[in-house]
Amino acid sequence: MPGALPTPSPWTQPSGGRRSAAFFDLDKTIIAGSSALAFSRPFRRQGLINRRAVLRSAYAQLLVVLAGADAATMEQLRRGITALCTGWDVAQIRSIVAETLHDIVEPLVYAEATELIAEHRDNGDEVVVLSASGMEVVEPIAALVGADRCIATRMAVADGRYTGAIDYYCYGEEKARAAREIAVERGYRLEDCRAYSDSITDLPLLEAVGHPTAVNPDRALRREAEQRGWPILTFADPVALRIRLRRPAIVTTAVAAGVGTAVAALWLALRRPARV
Protein backbone atom coordinates (compact mmCIF):
# COMPACT_ATOMS: atom_id res chain seq x y z
CA MET A 1 0.00 0.00 0.00
CA PRO A 2 2.09 2.94 -1.29
CA GLY A 3 2.23 6.37 0.30
CA ALA A 4 4.29 8.32 2.78
CA LEU A 5 5.64 6.45 5.77
CA PRO A 6 3.78 7.16 9.02
CA THR A 7 5.42 9.77 11.24
CA PRO A 8 7.23 8.11 14.17
CA SER A 9 6.09 8.89 17.71
CA PRO A 10 8.34 11.21 19.77
CA TRP A 11 10.01 8.37 21.68
CA THR A 12 11.14 6.81 18.40
CA GLN A 13 13.20 9.82 17.30
CA PRO A 14 16.81 8.66 17.77
CA SER A 15 19.64 10.99 18.64
CA GLY A 16 22.17 12.01 16.00
CA GLY A 17 25.49 10.35 15.34
CA ARG A 18 24.20 6.86 14.60
CA ARG A 19 26.41 4.91 12.17
CA SER A 20 23.90 2.56 10.59
CA ALA A 21 20.60 0.80 11.27
CA ALA A 22 19.55 -2.67 12.35
CA PHE A 23 16.05 -3.54 11.11
CA PHE A 24 14.14 -6.17 13.08
CA ASP A 25 10.96 -8.00 12.24
CA LEU A 26 8.86 -8.53 15.39
CA ASP A 27 6.95 -11.82 15.35
CA LYS A 28 9.13 -14.94 15.79
CA THR A 29 12.20 -12.69 15.56
CA ILE A 30 11.94 -10.59 18.74
CA ILE A 31 9.00 -12.41 20.33
CA ALA A 32 7.85 -16.03 20.19
CA GLY A 33 4.57 -15.97 18.29
CA SER A 34 2.25 -13.34 16.88
CA SER A 35 1.99 -9.91 18.50
CA ALA A 36 -1.32 -9.28 16.74
CA LEU A 37 -2.88 -12.34 18.39
CA ALA A 38 -1.18 -12.19 21.78
CA PHE A 39 -3.84 -9.99 23.37
CA SER A 40 -6.85 -12.17 22.49
CA ARG A 41 -7.60 -13.09 26.09
CA PRO A 42 -7.56 -9.58 27.59
CA PHE A 43 -9.66 -8.40 24.63
CA ARG A 44 -12.18 -11.11 25.45
CA ARG A 45 -12.21 -10.13 29.13
CA GLN A 46 -13.07 -6.57 28.07
CA GLY A 47 -15.96 -7.84 25.93
CA LEU A 48 -14.38 -7.00 22.56
CA ILE A 49 -14.39 -10.56 21.26
CA ASN A 50 -16.17 -13.79 22.17
CA ARG A 51 -14.85 -17.27 22.92
CA ARG A 52 -15.23 -18.42 19.33
CA ALA A 53 -13.00 -15.56 18.17
CA VAL A 54 -10.43 -16.45 20.84
CA LEU A 55 -10.38 -20.04 19.58
CA ARG A 56 -9.93 -18.88 16.00
CA SER A 57 -7.04 -16.67 17.03
CA ALA A 58 -5.52 -19.54 19.04
CA TYR A 59 -5.65 -21.70 15.93
CA ALA A 60 -4.10 -18.91 13.86
CA GLN A 61 -1.35 -18.55 16.47
CA LEU A 62 -0.56 -22.25 16.15
CA LEU A 63 -0.32 -21.87 12.36
CA VAL A 64 2.17 -19.04 12.80
CA VAL A 65 4.24 -20.90 15.40
CA LEU A 66 4.28 -24.34 13.78
CA ALA A 67 4.13 -23.61 10.05
CA GLY A 68 5.41 -20.07 9.65
CA ALA A 69 3.46 -17.15 8.23
CA ASP A 70 3.57 -17.27 4.44
CA ALA A 71 1.88 -14.63 2.29
CA ALA A 72 -1.45 -16.50 2.19
CA THR A 73 -1.53 -16.98 5.97
CA MET A 74 -0.62 -13.34 6.58
CA GLU A 75 -3.36 -12.15 4.23
CA GLN A 76 -5.89 -14.40 5.96
CA LEU A 77 -4.82 -13.08 9.38
CA ARG A 78 -4.92 -9.48 8.12
CA ARG A 79 -8.47 -9.82 6.81
CA GLY A 80 -9.66 -11.55 9.96
CA ILE A 81 -8.10 -9.07 12.37
CA THR A 82 -9.24 -6.07 10.31
CA ALA A 83 -12.83 -7.30 10.25
CA LEU A 84 -12.74 -8.20 13.94
CA CYS A 85 -11.54 -4.80 15.17
CA THR A 86 -13.89 -2.65 13.08
CA GLY A 87 -15.68 -0.30 15.46
CA TRP A 88 -13.32 -0.82 18.39
CA ASP A 89 -12.42 2.22 20.46
CA VAL A 90 -8.75 3.07 19.85
CA ALA A 91 -8.22 4.52 23.33
CA GLN A 92 -9.58 1.34 24.91
CA ILE A 93 -7.20 -0.82 22.86
CA ARG A 94 -4.21 1.29 23.87
CA SER A 95 -5.29 1.06 27.50
CA ILE A 96 -5.65 -2.74 27.41
CA VAL A 97 -2.26 -3.16 25.75
CA ALA A 98 -0.59 -0.84 28.28
CA GLU A 99 -2.18 -2.58 31.26
CA THR A 100 -1.37 -6.13 30.12
CA LEU A 101 1.90 -5.55 28.23
CA HIS A 102 4.23 -6.95 30.88
CA ASP A 103 2.08 -9.97 31.68
CA ILE A 104 1.35 -10.83 28.03
CA VAL A 105 4.50 -9.85 26.15
CA GLU A 106 7.43 -10.14 28.55
CA PRO A 107 7.32 -13.96 28.72
CA LEU A 108 7.37 -14.05 24.89
CA VAL A 109 10.47 -11.90 24.33
CA TYR A 110 13.53 -13.82 23.18
CA ALA A 111 16.49 -13.20 25.45
CA GLU A 112 18.76 -13.58 22.42
CA ALA A 113 16.89 -10.80 20.63
CA THR A 114 17.20 -8.32 23.49
CA GLU A 115 20.90 -9.12 23.78
CA LEU A 116 21.35 -8.52 20.05
CA ILE A 117 19.41 -5.24 20.25
CA ALA A 118 21.58 -4.11 23.17
CA GLU A 119 24.71 -5.04 21.19
CA HIS A 120 23.56 -2.93 18.24
CA ARG A 121 22.82 0.03 20.49
CA ASP A 122 26.23 -0.31 22.13
CA ASN A 123 27.79 -0.28 18.65
CA GLY A 124 26.01 2.98 17.84
CA ASP A 125 23.38 1.51 15.50
CA GLU A 126 19.81 2.71 15.31
CA VAL A 127 17.43 -0.16 16.09
CA VAL A 128 14.22 -0.12 14.03
CA VAL A 129 11.31 -2.55 14.39
CA LEU A 130 9.32 -3.11 11.18
CA SER A 131 6.09 -5.06 11.65
CA ALA A 132 2.88 -5.87 9.83
CA SER A 133 1.04 -5.86 13.17
CA GLY A 134 -0.83 -2.77 14.31
CA MET A 135 1.00 0.24 15.69
CA GLU A 136 -1.01 0.16 18.92
CA VAL A 137 0.56 -3.22 19.71
CA VAL A 138 3.98 -2.83 18.07
CA GLU A 139 4.93 0.56 19.51
CA PRO A 140 4.87 -0.39 23.22
CA ILE A 141 6.63 -3.70 22.50
CA ALA A 142 9.36 -1.91 20.54
CA ALA A 143 9.85 0.52 23.42
CA LEU A 144 9.90 -2.38 25.88
CA VAL A 145 12.79 -4.13 24.12
CA GLY A 146 14.83 -0.95 23.65
CA ALA A 147 14.26 -0.14 19.97
CA ASP A 148 14.82 3.43 18.81
CA ARG A 149 11.83 3.59 16.50
CA CYS A 150 9.20 1.42 14.90
CA ILE A 151 7.21 1.40 11.69
CA ALA A 152 4.02 -0.68 11.77
CA THR A 153 0.61 -1.06 10.16
CA ARG A 154 -1.84 1.75 10.83
CA MET A 155 -5.58 1.20 10.81
CA ALA A 156 -7.87 3.98 9.61
CA VAL A 157 -9.66 5.77 12.46
CA ALA A 158 -12.79 7.93 12.48
CA ASP A 159 -14.29 9.46 15.63
CA GLY A 160 -11.82 7.48 17.74
CA ARG A 161 -12.81 4.10 16.32
CA TYR A 162 -11.33 1.76 13.73
CA THR A 163 -13.17 1.93 10.41
CA GLY A 164 -12.00 -1.43 9.07
CA ALA A 165 -9.76 0.17 6.44
CA ILE A 166 -5.97 0.26 6.49
CA ASP A 167 -4.08 3.52 6.09
CA TYR A 168 -0.63 1.94 5.90
CA TYR A 169 0.31 -1.73 5.61
CA CYS A 170 3.91 -2.45 6.69
CA TYR A 171 4.36 -5.73 4.88
CA GLY A 172 6.56 -7.30 2.20
CA GLU A 173 8.10 -4.79 -0.17
CA GLU A 174 6.80 -1.97 2.03
CA LYS A 175 9.29 -2.93 4.76
CA ALA A 176 12.13 -2.62 2.25
CA ARG A 177 10.85 0.77 1.15
CA ALA A 178 10.68 1.88 4.78
CA ALA A 179 14.28 0.78 5.33
CA ARG A 180 15.44 2.65 2.24
CA GLU A 181 13.65 5.84 3.26
CA ILE A 182 15.04 5.67 6.80
CA ALA A 183 18.54 5.18 5.39
CA VAL A 184 18.18 8.25 3.17
CA GLU A 185 16.68 10.29 6.01
CA ARG A 186 19.46 9.39 8.47
CA GLY A 187 22.34 9.26 6.00
CA TYR A 188 23.00 5.52 6.37
CA ARG A 189 24.51 3.34 3.67
CA LEU A 190 22.21 0.34 3.20
CA GLU A 191 25.23 -1.88 2.57
CA ASP A 192 26.27 -1.14 6.17
CA CYS A 193 22.83 -1.91 7.61
CA ARG A 194 21.53 -5.21 8.97
CA ALA A 195 18.13 -6.88 8.89
CA TYR A 196 16.69 -9.78 10.86
CA SER A 197 13.56 -11.77 10.03
CA ASP A 198 12.00 -15.22 10.22
CA SER A 199 9.74 -15.02 7.16
CA ILE A 200 10.16 -15.36 3.42
CA THR A 201 7.68 -12.48 3.13
CA ASP A 202 10.48 -10.22 4.39
CA LEU A 203 12.83 -11.23 1.58
CA PRO A 204 12.67 -7.71 0.04
CA LEU A 205 13.88 -6.22 3.34
CA LEU A 206 16.67 -8.76 3.69
CA GLU A 207 17.77 -8.13 0.10
CA ALA A 208 17.81 -4.37 0.66
CA VAL A 209 20.59 -4.38 3.28
CA GLY A 210 24.21 -5.42 3.15
CA HIS A 211 23.99 -7.80 6.12
CA PRO A 212 20.81 -9.92 6.13
CA THR A 213 20.25 -12.58 8.79
CA ALA A 214 17.53 -15.23 9.01
CA VAL A 215 16.20 -15.78 12.54
CA ASN A 216 14.11 -18.89 13.24
CA PRO A 217 13.45 -19.01 9.48
CA ASP A 218 10.48 -20.69 7.87
CA ARG A 219 11.29 -23.37 5.33
CA ALA A 220 11.30 -21.04 2.33
CA LEU A 221 13.54 -18.47 3.99
CA ARG A 222 15.89 -21.15 5.29
CA ARG A 223 16.37 -22.45 1.74
CA GLU A 224 16.99 -18.92 0.49
CA ALA A 225 19.45 -18.15 3.28
CA GLU A 226 21.37 -21.40 2.71
CA GLN A 227 21.58 -20.76 -1.04
CA ARG A 228 22.82 -17.20 -0.53
CA GLY A 229 25.13 -17.97 2.37
CA TRP A 230 23.26 -15.72 4.81
CA PRO A 231 23.73 -16.30 8.56
CA ILE A 232 20.96 -18.27 10.27
CA LEU A 233 20.25 -17.73 13.96
CA THR A 234 18.04 -19.77 16.28
CA PHE A 235 16.35 -17.90 19.12
CA ALA A 236 14.80 -20.33 21.59
CA ASP A 237 14.88 -18.62 24.96
CA PRO A 238 11.73 -16.56 25.56
CA VAL A 239 12.14 -15.38 29.15
CA ALA A 240 10.51 -12.48 31.01
CA LEU A 241 12.69 -9.37 30.84
CA ARG A 242 12.66 -9.05 34.62
CA ILE A 243 13.89 -12.62 35.12
CA ARG A 244 16.36 -13.36 32.32
CA LEU A 245 17.22 -16.87 33.53
CA ARG A 246 19.41 -18.65 31.00
CA ARG A 247 17.89 -22.12 30.93
CA PRO A 248 17.44 -23.02 27.23
CA ALA A 249 16.61 -26.69 27.77
CA ILE A 250 13.93 -25.91 30.34
CA VAL A 251 12.49 -23.07 28.31
CA THR A 252 12.39 -25.13 25.12
CA THR A 253 10.58 -27.89 26.96
CA ALA A 254 8.15 -25.37 28.40
CA VAL A 255 7.41 -23.93 24.96
CA ALA A 256 6.80 -27.41 23.55
CA ALA A 257 4.53 -28.23 26.48
CA GLY A 258 2.72 -24.94 25.98
CA VAL A 259 2.01 -25.72 22.33
CA GLY A 260 0.74 -29.16 23.31
CA THR A 261 -1.46 -27.63 25.99
CA ALA A 262 -2.82 -25.11 23.51
CA VAL A 263 -3.72 -27.87 21.04
CA ALA A 264 -5.44 -29.87 23.77
CA ALA A 265 -7.31 -26.82 25.06
CA LEU A 266 -8.41 -25.92 21.57
CA TRP A 267 -9.67 -29.46 20.93
CA LEU A 268 -11.59 -29.56 24.23
CA ALA A 269 -13.08 -26.11 23.68
CA LEU A 270 -14.24 -26.96 20.17
CA ARG A 271 -16.13 -29.95 21.59
CA ARG A 272 -18.14 -27.66 23.85
CA PRO A 273 -21.08 -25.62 22.57
CA ALA A 274 -19.87 -22.12 21.71
CA ARG A 275 -21.10 -19.27 23.89
CA VAL A 276 -21.08 -15.69 22.71
Secondary structure by P-SEA (a helix, b strand, c coil): cccccccccccccccccccbbbbbbcccccccccccccaaaaaaaaccccaaaaaaaaaaaaaaacccccaaaaaaaaaaaaaaaccccaaaaaaaaaaaccccccccccaaaaaaaaaaaaabbbbbbbccccaaaaaaaaaaacccbbbbbbcccccccccccccccccaaaaaaaaaaaaaaaccccccbbbbbccccaaaaaaaccbbbbccccaaaaaaaaaaccbbbbbccccccccccccaaaaaaaaaaaaaaaaaaaaaaaaccccc
